[in-house]
């Protein structure tokens, strides 16, 4: 995205859904006794972000909000990211 002599910006939105059959991090080992929680098989995520490009620098910031990953989850899944790029 970083270019040598331009200035650009844009925003983006991404929405996706997935069906998870097994998540060993949440459900534990499937062939023995281990700690586990009940998995929410249908999961959804929405992402909103913006990108800005100035000369050789590029900046991208985004945030994502997702549905519960397991049945007893108290808070929504939320995270963000920041990417800084320099083209030399």
Secondary structure as GFF3:
##gff-version 3
##sequence-region A 1 88
A	DSSP	beta_strand	7	19	.	.	.	ID=ss1
A	DSSP	alpha_helix	24	27	.	.	.	ID=ss2
A	DSSP	beta_strand	42	54	.	.	.	ID=ss3
A	DSSP	beta_strand	57	66	.	.	.	ID=ss4
A	DSSP	beta_strand	77	86	.	.	.	ID=ss5
###
